[in-house]
């Protein structure tokens, strides 16, 4: 039996596993090899790794983790999990078929999947010129014109900040209108509001030339920022009965300040357990999850997070 099983081998998962490994605990890391950031050519704003491909960062982190003899790395998908007495049993579908592993603690860093708007030309540009985070990718737009696709409850609230990355057009999409204060701030920031519906993206993908509107006009844009709906990428948390909260883009696991979920012994970190999605934040949360999973093995489990709201 492992002391802890970490499901997910990217920024949050490796950060959690590293703390447990350095505490000389027996750790299993299960990684399906499909991180959310695999579509991006480079990670930005990540201390010491600015501009490096996220898969290169992950692979190097996994190599460093694998140097610990008390760590086992398994390539495969964790398809099911259940609590059995004081431990957890996880089904893993890997290259050699189905296997079961057992651990005293479970750390879920399974990430989320993005549900992109069904606009022609959008999906093939995802991670290149169709982006979700200006802090992650805005600088690389190079100060050229950018678009912000509406449909998100905070589009107007956040719209003014995008002007720092380039001349900005907000495509409202959902019929939302700015109030007087929002309108004044957007005018002050030089942000244009476009009310006509977006019907396609144009240009030789993955580059972006502009946004075609329903009335036939094309608004120039070098990049389009969208806020896709997100869903947990794995069913494990739901199978275990963990509670979720509604976030800005979709449901995320309810955790306390120590990254414990509503199920005792299950900790979570990264995008699946946060309303804010960012590589550095995911890694930091993974560190906390690793600390607390280890301390719970020594001192016992803290009180579970309430599942009532």
Secondary structure, DSSP 8 states (H G I E B T S, - for coil): -EEEEEE--SHHHHHHHHHHHHTT--EEEEE-S--GGGG-S---S-TT-TTS-HHHHHHHHHHHHHTSTTEEEEEEEEEEEEEETTEEEEEEEETTEEEEEEEEEEEE---EEEE----BTSGGGBTTTEES-HHHHSGGGTEEEEEEE--STTHHHHHGGGGGTEEEEEE--S-----HHHHHHHHHTT-EEE-S-EEEEESSTTS--EEEETTS-EEE-SEEE---EEEES-SHHHHHT--EEE-SSSEEE---TT-B-SSTTEEE-SGGG-SS--HHHHHHHHHHHHHHHHHHHHH----------
